[in-house]
């Protein structure tokens, strides 16, 4: 049985259903402490010592869909992602797509 692609980015990166499921489970297990891309990468690919993480893709996908919330707080230089019920009044981060840095950004400039 193949692992279906549930999201493909303009860059060509693909997120598979199993990766999305493992990401949600990792966020649940982390609770209010949340999880960063680096931490998720260590869970998803424990033998990858290259230091390059592909774990940002499932976090971005789930953030865009509202399944996860990104906090302005960071750990090891990475934003922390939590389930919506674990925000606990902390300041949230809208993501790079809202910084007006691309031609398709529809956000108002600050």
Secondary structure, DSSP 8 states (H G I E B T S, - for coil): ----EEEE-TTS-EEEHHHHHHHHHHHHHHGGG-B-HHHHHHHHTTT--SS---THHHHHHHHHTTSEEEEEEEETTEEEEEEGGG-TT--B---GGGSS-STT--S---
